[in-house]
Amino acid sequence: MAYFFFAAAAVVDKFILTKKIDRPAVYTVLVSLLGVLVLAIAPILPGELFVLPPSGLAWSFAYGVAFVFAIFYLYRAMRLGEASRVVPIIISFQPIFILLMAWVLIGETLAPISFLAFLLILFGAVLISYQKSTWQVNRKIFAFSLLAAFFFALNLAGSKFLFDQYGFASPFVWIRIGSVVAAGFFLLSRSIRQGVWQMIKPKPAGHHQKHGLLLVIVAQAFGAVGVVMVNYAVSIGPVSLVGALQGLQHMFVFVLTTLISLMLPRVLSEKISRSILIQKSIAIIILVSGVAILALSSTG
């Protein structure tokens, strides 16, 4: 269920970035600042809440900063490309990064068959991002998506490292606080401050940005549910397995964006043709096959 919420958030994010907000940095700040709302549910999170030792706080803030970089590059990629192309690249490479980082941080090991999974995931990611034109833009999409995958993996593997030492609740809260602090540095830019203010200031009735902030909150509500569920799963199980199961999100994003494009093209327009549907379907089969092999190898 967590990855369904992530897919829904990705679709709403794409709409916001194409219709409401034209600067990914502004959206990054809004999303990160909304992370402070996690404090409202802190008392009901599993585990004990306490102030971490200095080293734990430092790592929590570092992994919070990684999350901010991850969503910044995610939104830059989604500003340029379709959600159903960007998200599969990110969540295909992310399991590879997670496995490598988990090996370094907590000693999880790679099975030889993971190399086959790597090749399948790499090929599937390239196939799903392929277009016949605008190669320069596509290279940017791929690069931004890859950076997002790296920082998401660092955040998740690092979170597992802290969960193993301090339990779930306290590291989860301090990592979110670290993200809020990191987002604050974006506000040193006057143009970003102005962009954020344009989104949050009261709007007159009928203004074209009247519902912009509401959409941001809706998107982050979906994302927040997914974040809590995935992080809790990471705290009680192998992080590599949880990361590999993100293959489910490929299907959700593909189905959601396709349905919305067909039923509500004015809300979200994705380039859909028979050849594109076939291309994406084949790519997703390859991606999910690689992720499935990765999941099986991580349990071996």
C-alpha positions, 0 to 999 in steps of 0.5 A, a space after each residue: 500500500 505504501 507504494 500506491 500512495 507514493 505513486 499517487 503523490 508522484 502524479 499530483 506532483 507532476 500536475 503541480 510542477 506543470 500547472 502551478 509551480 514552475 520552479 522545482 526549488 520552490 516546491 522542494 522548500 514547500 514539501 520539506 517545510 511541510 515535513 514538520 507536520 510529522 511532529 503532530 503524529 510523533 506521540 503515536 509512532 512506534 518506539 520511544 521518543 528521546 533526544 539522540 546522542 550527538 553522533 545520532 543527531 548529526 547522522 539524522 540531520 545528514 540523512 534529512 539533508 539527503 532527502 531534501 536533495 532527493 526531492 529537489 532532483 526528483 522535481 527537476 526531473 519531473 518538471 522536464 519529463 513524464 511522471 511515468 518515465 521519471 519515477 521508474 528510473 528513480 525506483 529502479 536504480 534506488 534498490 541497487 544503491 540501497 543494496 550497496 549502501 546497506 552493505 557498507 552501513 549494516 553489512 547486508 551482502 549481495 548475491 551474485 544473481 543481483 548482477 543480472 537484476 542490475 542489467 535488467 533494471 538498467 535496460 528497463 530504465 533506459 527503455 522507459 526513458 527513451 524518446 526519438 527526439 529531445 535527446 538533450 532533455 532526456 539526458 538531463 531527465 536521466 541524470 536528475 533521476 539518477 541523482 534522486 535515486 542516489 539520495 533517496 537510497 542514502 536517506 533510506 539506508 541511513 535511516 535503517 542504520 539509525 533505526 537499528 541503533 535507536 529504534 523507530 520513532 526518534 530517528 524518524 522524527 529527527 531526520 524529518 527535522 533535519 530536512 526542514 532545517 536543510 530546506 531553510 537554507 533554500 530560503 536564503 535565496 530571495 527569488 525562492 522566498 518570493 516563490 514560496 510566498 506567492 504560493 502560501 499568501 492568501 489569494 482572491 477568489 477565482 485566482 489561478 493559483 487559489 488551489 495551488 497550496 491545497 494541491 501541495 498539501 494533498 500530494 504531501 499527504 499521500 507522500 507522508 503516508 507512504 514515507 511513514 509506512 516504508 520507514 516503519 517497514 525498513 525498521 523491522 525488516 531488510 532495507 534491501 527487500 523493502 527497496 526492491 519492492 518498489 517495483 510495485 510503484 511502476 505499475 501504479 504510476 503507469 496505470 494512474 497517469 494513463 487513466 488520467 490522461 485518457 479521462 482528464 487530459 486537461 488535468 494531466 497530459 501524457 504522450 500516449 500512443 499504441 507504440 508508447 504503451 507497448 514500449 512502456 509495458 515491455 519496459 515495466 515488465 523488464 523492470 519488475 523482473 529485475 526488481 523481483 530477482 533483486 528481492 529474491 536475491 536479497 533474501 538468499 
